[in-house]
Amino acid sequence: MLDFNRNHFELFGLRPAFRLSREQIDRAYREIQTEIHPDRFAHAGEAEQRLAMQWTARVNEAYATLREPFERARYLLELHGVQAMDARNTAMPADFLMQQMAWREQLETAKGKSDINALQRLEQAVRGEAEALERELAELLDERHDYGRAAETLRKYRFLDKLLVEIEAAYDEIDG
């Protein structure tokens, strides 16, 4: 069977990189699932069935990490010894924090007025910035190998990711 000590990328037979398509990750996941799925071991002994279940959990964890850009970047940084989301490291550039405050104010105003158009404009602006940060992460991680700057960029990306979740919730709130 497979080697439990492999990192998520090795486990899936993928190069350790941020720039991976969802299709690449999904294909690798499906291939490994056919090999280790517990149903294949239904008539095996108890030890083999237990091992298959452990492998399934391990593969599912790796898949959950690799399929999400934030988690994939965080994991890549951890492989290089960088704890990007360390609670003690909260420094953010002042201009970035000011933009966050302005966007959050826009969100509250849009919610208060049930203004879908304002919410859509805000979402578009935040998504655009998040996509720019994803491109920056790809360059920093895959090309420059600048893990310190990548960690700072990932923390910014996390802010935007959370804001996008709040915007989605605001749509639900307005739609009632």
Protein Blocks (a to p, Z undefined) as FASTA:
>chain_A
ZZfkbcfklmnopacdfbdcfklmmmmmmmmmmmmgmklmmmmcfklmmmmmmmmmmmmm
mmmmmmpmklmmmmmmmmnopafklmklmcccfklmmmmmmmmmmmmmmmmnopaklmmm
mmmmmmmmmmmmmmmmmmmmmmnopaklmmmmmmmmmmmmmmmmmmmmmmmmmnZZ
